[in-house]
Amino acid sequence: MSSPKKEDLPTVPSAMKNELTNFDSTKMKHTETLYKTVLPSNEDIQQEKMHQNLVAGVEEFDKSTLQPTQTQEKNILPKAEDIKQEKVHQELIADVENFNRNVLKHTQTEEKIVLPTKEEIKQERGQQELLKGIQSYDTSNLKHAETREKNELPTKEIIELEKKAV
């Protein structure tokens, strides 16, 4: 990759250039940087000492004090109940896999239609008649009505009672 041309680089606004060139560093306040180091707590020191003692104990351990041992591998046989359960399970799987489908007989499924009771029929007729009545209602028989909002102001007695309650 080649470096960009001077024309392609972003330009600094002239107001910022003037501010940078006329900057007076003598107006700045002098400060000193403080470096703080955090010391470990007593608990941290104790944990580190314990860890170092443990590592040192492992490194300085005398291997000659160990006695040779022989590893014995034990093969635990399953119980009679477990063997029976496994046999039954395997027999079931084998029976399903080896099942003869030719033994099955062809059947036809009959769907039964459940008719509604007399009470349900009466209920439905009542609902239908109500809907017909609502749909065929003649709205020309209605009279025009104007809605008036009445906002009654409280009496002096009620206002005094409320003031006393507060």
CORGI-V929789 format. One record per pair of residues at least 24 apart in sequence whose ideal C-beta (glycine too) atoms are under 8 Angstrom apart, sorted by sequence separation. I is the first residue (numbers start at 1). J is the second residue. D is the distance in whole Angstrom. If there is no record, write none. Layout:
i=I j=J d=D
i=I j=J d=D
//
This chain:
none
//
